[in-house]
Amino acid sequence: MRAVDVVFLGHFARDRLVFGESAEAASGGGVYYGAVAVRRLGYAVAVITKLHPRDFPLLEDLRRAGITVHASPGPETTGIENVYLDQTMDRRICRPLGFAGAFSPEEVPVMPARVTIVTPLMAGEVSGDLLRLLAARGPIGTDVQGFARVREGNTLVTRDWPEKAADLAAVTYLKADDAEGETLTGFTDLRAAARALADFGPREVVLTHARGVLVFAGGTSYEAPFTPRGVRGRTGRGDTCFATYVAARLDSPADAACRLAAAVTSLKMEQPGPFHGTRAEAERLMDARS
């Protein structure tokens, strides 16, 4: 397979987004929001995913964007119902709608890449053993939600997991949001939570929250705000921010990658769906607020 800059591994999702009395179906998952954003920034991208064969046509959105796709069949397609509780779209209830099953090593082909971003939607999708297998191939980033977000009845909740130390030791770039950071470390202070997560082994930690993003890299913290003119596309915010940061770190220092991630995410949040802007637009936004 041809070499790419970034490989994404995770379930492609069929989500349901609920706003008050209205509801809509939407594609989702980090492999969707993250891969499209990184491709729009000019990087070569591949996706390894798993879903029910009847939903394979949904992957054409990725292929039309110039993304290489390797899909395995699952018993069903993963999905999450996101019920937003107010106009800010920061408070939501997440309910599982389906689960495509765990990835086996045989479903993860070797794709030469500069970095691999593992974006599981919930626990059970990617095992710690598979995470370490990927880390042996090269640098990886991952989102803690794929290990800490568990199904309890008809909802998804955040819980610590016993293998956390062993699993996170293999990670180069780690992403969490502020609530996950508090659950996993006990710290409400973002900088303290990021440092505590880094102590498990990740070289760099990305923490997202309602106001922006904090990065802890090389012993230094960097921050950048989200500045959308309106919020119509809250779903996929963290996926977009993390993917942009990791891709930008291929050719930029941590502080610049942090600011680009915040700018891309701000533009993405203004419209539903993935980021469809350009790197030039994001860089202009960076310059305007620097």
Secondary structure by P-SEA (a helix, b strand, c coil): cccccbbbbccccbbbbbcccbbbbbbbcccaaaaaaaaaacccbbbbbcccccccccaaaaaaabbbbbbbbccbbbbbbbbbcccccccbbbbbccccccccccccccccccbbbbbbcccccccaaaaaaaaaacbbbbbcccccccccccbbbbbbbcccccccccccbbbbcaaaaaaacccccaaaaaaaaaaacccbbbbbcccbbbbbcccbbbbbbbbccccccccaaaaaaaaaaaaaaccccaaaaaaaaaaaaaaaaaccccccccaaaaaaaaaaac
